[in-house]
Structures are given as C-alpha cells and as structure tokens.
Amino acid sequence: MEVSTKDAIHQNGNGALHGPMNGLCIKSTVAARQYQHGHDPLNWGEAAESMTGSHLDEVKRMVTEFRKPV
C-alpha cells in the first residue's frame, strides 16, 4: 500500500505535517479582527492585565475593594 507524503499521518497519529488539525493553533483572520476591535468574549485581555504587576499590588487592591462600604 502506497501512502503519499502529503496525506501521511505519523504512526503516533498526530499528523503533524499535513494532518487534519494543521492550522489549529493559528489565529484565524476573523478572530484576529474581532480581538482588534475589542471583542474579547473570554476576557483574555483582562486576565493578561491582572497578571502584570506584583502579588502585593493585587492584594492591596483586593483589601481596598473589601474595605469599601456597601
């Protein structure tokens, strides 16, 4: 049985070169446009922003928020 290298899937099944999942991790142009226009349904921008700074700054912010009267 001959298998062309174009359609070959490696023995472990990952099909890394030309398999069906090729391009899975590449950001689509639609997703890129939505992200550039502020559309961030999973709040990745907010999550990334919260990772900046130190843990102490985050704790100070939470304490300040906790002390605000309702």
PEGIHU-V625412 format. One record per backbone hydrogen bond with DSSP energy under -0.5 kcal/mol. NH is the residue of the N-H (numbers start at 1). CO is the residue of the C=O. Records with the same first field share a line. If there is no record, write none. Layout:
NH: CO / CO
//
This chain:
7: 4
13: 10
18: 8
19: 15
22: 19
24: 21
26: 23
27: 25
32: 28
33: 29
34: 30
35: 31
36: 32
37: 33
38: 35
39: 34
40: 38
43: 40
47: 43
48: 44
49: 45
50: 46
51: 47
52: 48 / 49
58: 54
59: 55
60: 56
61: 57
62: 58
63: 59
64: 60
65: 61
66: 62
67: 63
68: 64 / 65
//
